[in-house]
Amino acid sequence: MIEHALILQFPPNERRNRIMSPIGADDANLPRLARIDPRQFDTLFAGCKVERYAAGQHLFVQEDASDRIYGVMNGTVEISIYSPGGQKLVANIELSRSLVGEIGALDGRPRTATAICLTACELVSLSRTQLFDRIEKNPSLARAMIELLCARLRWVSGELGDQAFFGIEARLAKRLVFLSGVMADSAGWIPISQSELGEFLGATRESVNKTLNEWRNRQMIAIKRGGLRITNAAALTHIAESQDDD
């Protein structure tokens, strides 16, 4: 199981409400399946010194030894996995109050993903020994971590379903909805390239480019160099919820 999976599994009503919400809405409205309760977050990292990382700096690399768990105070962290041949798949984007690296810190095995700061970040962290010490002193943290791990497992199940039953259009629509909520600027523009979108889906740039151009022609999105903007959220909602049986 990868350490950080892109969790975008909504109950039907919640999913529709989220997709129809204003682009660039506060991330507090995003699904919180990848996070523990804010009070538990504060308990877990109480007294930790804030660590500052520059954009482009790695927290860890896939297959590294797992010796720390991180909490994001500010900034954006990208979680990616790589094939033996070097193909990249973006698994998640972690925001404020998210945990990074908890699976490796809990089981002590090598990192299953690579974590890199997309922006300048402020983080807090604990060693594996400190993590277990705080869990032992605060039993409610154990329940919070179990709930988080269950959320990861639920995502894996949902992702397998997406891969089996949904075509690239539905999966791309879901990713754009997610990214519009976490990365869009005040005008709704998402700063991401078509190659990077392909990395989110495990798809080729050509297939992503073809789909995006079709959507632009249908006035569902606008595209500019290095970014795009959703212009018809209702149409993307329909696509994101449509199954592809081909």
N, C-alpha and C positions, 0 to 999 in steps of 0.2 A: 504494500500500500504506500502510495506516495505521501510525503509529509504534509503537503498542502494542496488540496484539491479545490478546483473552482466550484464553489457551492452555489448552485443556482436552481435549487429545487423548491418550488413554491406550491402551496395548496392552490387550487384553481382560482379562488377569489383573490387571494393575496398576490398571486402571480400577475393577474390581470391588473390589479390596482397598482402594483409596482411598475409594470411596463407603461402604464398610462400616466404615471406621475411625471412632474416637470423634469426635464433633462437638467442634470447638475444639482439635483436635490441633495440636501445634507445626507452624508453617509449614515447618519443615525437611523434612516429609514430603510437601509439595506438589511437583508437577512442576516441575523446574528448567529447563524449556526456555527461559524468558524471562530467564535469568541466565547470567553467565559464571562460571567457577570462582572460588571465594572468593579464592584466591591471586592470580588475575589481576585481580580487583576491587581487591585491596590494591595491586598493582603499578600499576594504572591511576591510582589516586587517591592514591598515596603523597605525603605532605607537604601535601595539600590541607587548607585550613582548613574546619572544620565550619561550615556555614551553617544558621541556625535560621529556620524559616518557621512562621507561625501557621496554624491551621486556617482554610481558606477563601482562603488566599493562592495566587495563580496563579504557576506557574513560567514558563509561556508560553501564548500563545493561538494557536489555529489561524490559519495564514497569517502569523504572525510570522516575522521573519528568524531563521534557525537559526544561533546562534553559540555554543551551549554544550551539553555533555552532562552529565547529573546522575547521581549515585549515591545511592541511598537508604540512609542509615545506620539511621535509626529513623523510624517513622511509616508512613502510608498515603497514597499519591498516586493520584488518579483520573485516568484518561486517557479523554477523550471527543471525539467528532467531531460536527460540526453540519452540517445541510443548509443550503442557501442560504436556506430559509424559517425557519431557527432550530430545527428539530427536533433533539433531542439523542439520541445513541446512546453509551452507556458502553462503551468498548472494552476496558478492563482496569482492574484494581486492582493497583498496584505496591507491593511490600513491601520489607522490609529486604534489602539486597544486590542489589536490582534496578537496572537501568539505565533512565534516562528520557531520551528525546530523542536517541538514538544515530543514528537514520536521518538526521534533518536535519543533525546535526553532521557526519556522514560525507559527505553529498552536497552540503551547503551550500544546499539549496533550502528554500523556506518550510515552516514546521511543518505537518504533516498532521493534527494533533490539538491539543487543549487539555489542559494538565496543571494540576491544582489539588490542593492538600493537603487531604485529608479530615480529617486530624488534625494536631496540631502535629508538625512533621517536622524531623529533622536530616539535612542533605544535604551532599554534597561535589560539586564541579563542576570542569570544565575548559573552556577555550575551544577552539574548533575547531583553532586553531593548536597549542595544547598537546596536544590529542588526537593529532594526526598526528605530532608530535614524539615522544611516548611510544611510539606504535606503531612508529616507525622505530627507536627505541633498544631496543625489546623486541619482536622479531618474533613471539613467541608470542601477543602481544595481537592481532595481525592474524588469526591462526587463530581465536582466541576470538570476535572480532567476526564473522568469517565464519560460524561455527557459530551464533551468535545470530541473524544475519540469515536463515540457513537455517531456524531454528526459526520465525521470523516467517512465512516463506513457507509452511512446512508448515501453520501455523495457517490461513492464508488458504485453502488447499486444503480443509482440514477444515471451515472455516466455510461455504464454498460448498456442501459436501456436506450439512452440517446444514440449511442453508436450503432445499436442493432436496429432501431426503429425509425430514426430520424435521418434525413439527408443533410447535405451540407448547408442548404438554405436555412433549415430550422435551427441547426446548431450555430450558424453564423448570426442569425437574428438574436438568439439567446445571448451570445457573447457581446453583441453590440449594445443590447439593453443593459447588461451588467456594466460594461465599460462606460456607458453614458452616465451612469450613476456615480462612478468612482473617479473618472478621469476628465470628464467634460469641463470646459471652461464656462465662463458666465454666458457666452453666446451659444453654448451647446456643442462646440467643436471638440472632438476626441482626438488628441494628438497621438496618432498611431498610424503606421504604414501598413500597406497591404501584406507585405512580407511578415510583419509582426502578427497580423491577424491570422495568417496561415499558421504561425507558430502556436497560437492559442488553440487551433482546431486540429493540428496535425495534418493540415491540408496543404496543397501546393499554392504558390502565389497566383498561378494562372487560374485555378478554379475559383479562388477568392475574388480575383480581379473580374472574372466573367460575371459572377453573381452580383458584385457591387455595381458594375456598370449597368446591369439590367435593372437594379433597384433605382439607380440614379435616373434612368430613362423613364421609370414609372413614378418619378418624383417622390420616392420614399426616403431618400437620403441625398445629401449634398456632399461632394468630394472636392477637396483641394489638396495640394501637395503636402504630404505628411499628416493628413487628418481627414476626418469626415464628421458629418452631423446628421442626426436623425430628424427628418422633416415630416414623417407620417408614422407616428408611433402606433396607431391603430392597425396599419397594414403589417408592421413588424410583429405586433402581437399575434395576429392571425397566423403568420408564417411560423413564429416560434412555437405555436401550439399545434401545428399541422404535422401529422405523421406522414412518412414517406415509405410506402410499402414496396417500392421498386427494388 
